[in-house]
């Protein structure tokens, strides 16, 4: 991992021009937008989360056991090539087919703890990110029937994340929790069990979905408190669908898109990070001009007003196992631009996590090489000498 190099003394004859340049830059630079009104912002609460030489902390998923320990022998070469700062694990909610109750899959985490893997991963220098999700529409056959959004509003969810935080409480490196990623999709089949028109209930707060969000927000508050009670050093936030920042509906009858995000101000205020995802599986010209780099930029610009570190919790070119490599190639070619990297850093992006290592296993279309190049450029784009000028 790159380290900050020591700064050389500045020659005395340079001091006056340097100060003049800094003064001019400060006068010309547009002011940062203020945080939204009436929001008690927890500022960039962790110096280690916001600082450091790499432009972004790089994450890699989707299974630390496969990546680091070689449970999948084709995974470690990807890990060695990308050299991520953190590894990503998913904590999934499901409905027990026998009892009909909802619960979280803690089995993997108990297995890893019993095998001493957490200690090994920490000793190898990896931070850990836990993303919670639920099988809301039954898309994962492994996890059985749809939860229809019941898990994240249940007391069982709070019990489960408390147990998970207790299990990880001795982890000596940073642990990030991304709660309820893509939560605005969870009501999709709640009010239409056949899921015939899921968009009618996704991403919107109205007379129908109000009961769900009014249960979800306080439950996520409880979950944050439960995690911190067991693991005060944890870095916690909620996970927004990246598409929400790309549109807005704000009428007396309905709030959707950005206005739905604004309903979560109390949670954002208590969060250490703001997390979002980007998983567009189409090229820009197939998607009204919007590709993943565009969606990422829109999210970072929107969330920058909160003054918190921003994390891209899971990037992928489509659903896992159904990625379009031509999309990922186009994304990486665009995002490797140092100007794009610097702009995202300036506006608060501090983490970039690849959702899955699968697309890079065989280096088809040079995807792994491009990912390595993107990471290398992100780490070289900003030196420690520039951090005082670019940090908030």
N, C-alpha and C positions, 0 to 999 in steps of 0.2 A: 504494500500500500504506500503511495507517495507520502513523503513527509515534508513539512514546511522547512525550507532552507533559511538559514540565518540571513538577515538583511545586512548588506554592507553599509558602512557609514556614508552619508551623503556629503560630497565635497562642499566646503563652505561657500564656494562661488556659485553653487547651484541653488542655494537656499532661497534667495530672493525671487528668481524666476519661478521656482517651484511653488512658493507661497502665492505668487500672483496668479499662476495657472489654476491652483486649487480654488482661489477666491472667485475667479472668473467662471469656473465650472459650476461652483455652488450657486452663482447668480443666474446662470443660464439653465440649470437643470430644473424641469418643471416639478412642482411640489407633489409628493405622494398623496393619493386620495385618502381622506380620513376614514377611520372605521365607521361602520354604520351607526346612526344615532342610538343612544340608550343601550349600547352594548358594552358591558364591562369586560373588555378584552384582557385575557391573560397574555401578556406580551411574550416574545420569543423566550420561553421560560427556561430553555436548556441551552447553555452556551455550546455544549458539545453537539446539540442538534442543529444549530444554526451556523456554526463555524467549521473551520477545517479547510484544508487545501483543495480537496476534490470539489468540482462545481456541484455535483450531485452525489449523494450517497447512493450507490448502485445496489439494487436488490435483485435476487434471482429466486424463482420458485420452480416447481410448485411443491416440492417434497424434500426437506433437508436430508432425510435418511437416504434417499436415492442420490441426491447430489453429492453429499459429503462422504457418506460411508459406502457408496458403491452398491446400494441395493439394486440399482439399475447400472450395470457396468458401462453403459454408454453415456451416463450423466457426468461423471467426474471430469472428462476432458472439456466439457462445456464450462464447468466450474473453474477449471485451471485456466482456461482461455479468458474468461470474463473477469475473474478475480473480484467478485462482488464484496461489498462491505457488510451486507446482511443477507440472510437466507429467509425465505418466506414459507410459512406453513398455514394451512387452511383449517379452521375449526368450523365444522358444518353441523347445522341443526337439521333434524329429521323427525319423521313421525314413525313411531314404533307400530308396525303393521298389526301386531297382536293386541296391544292395549289401546292404540289410538292416541297415546300421549306423545308429547313432543319432548325432545331432549337433544343434547349436543354430543357429538362423537369425541369423547375424551380418550378412547382406547389407544389411539396412536401416541398420544402424549404420555400416557402412563407407561406404555411400552418403552418409549424413548428414555423416560426418566429412570425406569428400572434397569435399563441397559447402560446407564451412565453416559448417554449420548449428549445430553445438554452440557455436561461438564467438558466433554471432548470438543464440542463445537465452540464453546466459549474459549477453550484453550487454544484453538486454532484461529481465533481472532474474529469470529463472526458475531455480529449483532443478530437479533431475531425479530421477525415481524409475524404477528398472528392476525389473520383476517377472518372475521366471523361472517358467515353466510348461512342461509337456510334454503332447503330444497322446496321452495315455495310453490312451484308448479309441477313438481315431480320429474323435472328434466334429468335428474340423476337416478337411474334405475337402482343403483347400488343403495341409495338412501330411501327407497320405497315410495309410499304415497306422498302427495303434496302436503306441505305444512300449511299452505295458504296464509302465510304470515304469522301464524300462531306462536312460533318459537320465540322470536325476539320481543314479543309483548308478554311473555310468560315469566313467572317467578323462577322457573327452572333455568332460564337463560342466565339470570343473575347468579344463581347458585353455581352454575357451571363455570362462568368466567371467574368467579371468586375461587373456585377449586383450581382452575387452570393457573391463575395468578399465584396462588399458594404453591403450586407445583414448581413454578418458575421463579419464586421469590429470591432464591439464592443465585440466580443466573448473574454472573459478575459483569456482564456487558449490557448494553441497552436493549430493552425489549419494547417493541412498539405494538400497540393493539389498535387495529382498524375495525371498528364495531359496525356491524350490519351493513356491509358494503352493498351498494345498489338497493338500499332499503325501499326506494320508491317503486320498485317492481313488485315488492312482496304482496301488496293488495291486488295484484293483477287477476288472480283467480279466486280471491276471497269472496267477491260479490257475484261471481259467475263461475260456479264450480266446474263448468264445462270448458272454461278458458276459451270460449268462442271469440271473444273480443277483448283480449287483455289490455289493449291500449286505452280502453274506455275507463279503466280504473287505475292505471299506472301514472305516476309522476304528477298527481293532482290532488289538491285538497278541496273537497266540496261537501255538500250535505251527506253524500253517501260515505265518503272515505274519512270524514272527520273523526268518527269514533276510533278508527285505527290509529291515526297519528296522535290523537289525544291520549292513547294508551302507550304508544311507542316512545314518545319523547320522555316522559317521566321514567319509563323502564330503562332507557339508555342512560339516563342520569344515575339511576340506581346502579347500573352495571359499572359506570365509571367510578363511582364511589367504592364499590366492592373491590375493583381491581386495585385502586389506590390504597385501600385498607390493608391489603395483603402485600402490596408491592409499590410502596410510595415512589420509587424511582422509575416506574413504568412511564412511557410516553403514550398518551391515549388520545384518540380522535374518532370521529365517525367517517364512514366512507360514502361519498356522494357518487351517483352515476354521472359520468362525465358529460352526458348529453344535457343534463339539467341546465347548465350554464349557457347553453346555446340558444335558448328561447325563453320567453316570459309571457305569462298570462296572469293578469291581476284585475279581476272583476269582482263585484259583490258576490257573485255566485261561485267563483272558483279562483284558486291560486295554483299556478303550475310553473314548472321550470324554475327560473330565478326566484320567483315569488314563493315557491315551495321551499327553496333553500332558506329564505329569510325567516320562515317559521321555526327554523332550527337554531336561531340566534342564541337561545339560552344554552344549548349544547355546545355550540361553537365557542361561546365565551368560557366554558369550563374545559375546553379541549387544549391539549398541548400542541397538536398539529391539526391541519385541515387536510384530509385525504380525498382523492377522487380517483376514478379509473378512466381508461380510454381503450376501447376494444373495437373500433370500427374495422370492419372486414371488407371494405370497398375502397377503391381508388377515388381520389377527389372528384374526377370527372364523372364517376358513377354515383356520386352522393351529393350532388348540388354544390360541388366545390369544397366540401368539408372532408378533410382527411384527419388522421390522428394528430399530426403536428399542429393543425389548425385548432382542433378541439382542445388539445393540451394548452395552447396559447390562450384561448378564450377563457379556460378555467383559471389559469394562473392570473390573468389580468383581473378577472372578477374577484377571486379570493384574496388578491394582494391587499385589498382595502382593510382586511382584518388584522394585518400586521403580525401574522403567525407564520411559522414555517409551513410550507405546502409540500405534500408528498403525493406523487403519482404512485398509488399503491399497487396497481396491476395494469400494465400495458400489454396488449396482445393484438395481433391483426386478425380479429375474429374470435370465435369461441375456441377453447382448447381442443386440439385434435382436428379442428376444421379450419386452421389458419390458412390464409392466402399469403404465400411467400412473396408474390409480386407486390402485395400491399406492404408487407413488412420491409421489403427492399426499398420501396419508394419512401416509406416513413424514415428509415434510417439514413438514406441519402439526403433527405431534407433536414433531419434533425442534427446531422453531423456538422452542419454549418456553425462555426464558432460564434457568429453573430446571433444565431438563434439560441445557442447555449447561454451566452452572456445575458441576453435579454430575459430569458426565463429565470436565470439566477438573480438578476437585478430586481425582478418582481416577486421573488420569494420562493421559487421552486428549489427545494433542498434534497429531494429524493426522487429517484427514478427506478422503479422496480419492474423487471420483466416477469410477466405472470408465469411463464412456463419455459423450461429449457428445451422442450421437445423440438420446436422449429429449428433449433441450432445444432441438433445432434449430428447431422450428416453434412452440415455446411452447404446444403442445396442453395443454389443461386447466390452463393457467397454470403449467406445471411449471418453466419457466425463471425466471419471476417469483418462484416460491416458493423456488427454489434461491438466487436472489440475496438474497431476504429472509432465508433461513436463514443464509447466509454473513455478511450484514450484522449480523444479531443476534449471531452468534458472535463477531464482531470487536468489537461494542459491549458485550457482556455483561461483559467483564472489562477494567478499566482498569489501567494500570501501577501505580496507587496500591494496588491490591489484591494484586498479584503476590507481595509478600513474605509475605502471609498464606496464600496458596493454593498456592504452590510447595512441593514436598517439602523 
